[in-house]
Amino acid sequence: MPLLAADNLSLERGGRQLFRDLSFKVFPGQLVQIEGANGAGKTSLIRILAGLSRYGYEGRVSRSGAMLYLGHHSAVKALLTPRENLAWHVSGEADFSDRDIEHALARVGLYGYEDVPSHALSAGQHRRVNLARLYLSQSPLWILDEPYTAIDVTGVGELETLFAQHARAGGAVLLTSHQAMAVDYPVSRLDLTAGIAS
């Protein structure tokens, strides 16, 4: 049974057709990368798939099970610390301990920054606070918009290892990115420029 299914999705914005009659499914164990030039509709599509689109579109999206969505912009509150931000974000999933929170922040390179006000952190560190949610997520489906933004090469490699681990455990990852994934795991690709899935 697919974790996500898109049936005949079409979206027009500003008089321009971004995509038409787009259909695909995401199954447990899959990594799916949405590709396309700037303006091809990658973020618009991923927001439709996550149920967050502000625009009218045609077609249908169905999801099975819980989903974690991380958008292109970091959802970090400047007055809170990384510890407080992460604890707030994951509070609806489970009862995580302080040690769980600290471990997740350490995994994304924020050891020692747990209690620094977030307004004192860099854009890349804000991004890492957001990405730390992945290390605590119990959702089988991850929908991620440009997760590599402001992340260095080492961080990208660690994320791709995490994606592969999540897929091997029966989860699925659907993401947008301008760069090719160098993960040791099969990656399905959805090319919005060409309108094809492979």
Order of alpha helices (4+ residues) and beta strands (2+ residues): beta-beta-beta-alpha-beta-beta-alpha-alpha-alpha-beta-alpha-beta-beta-beta
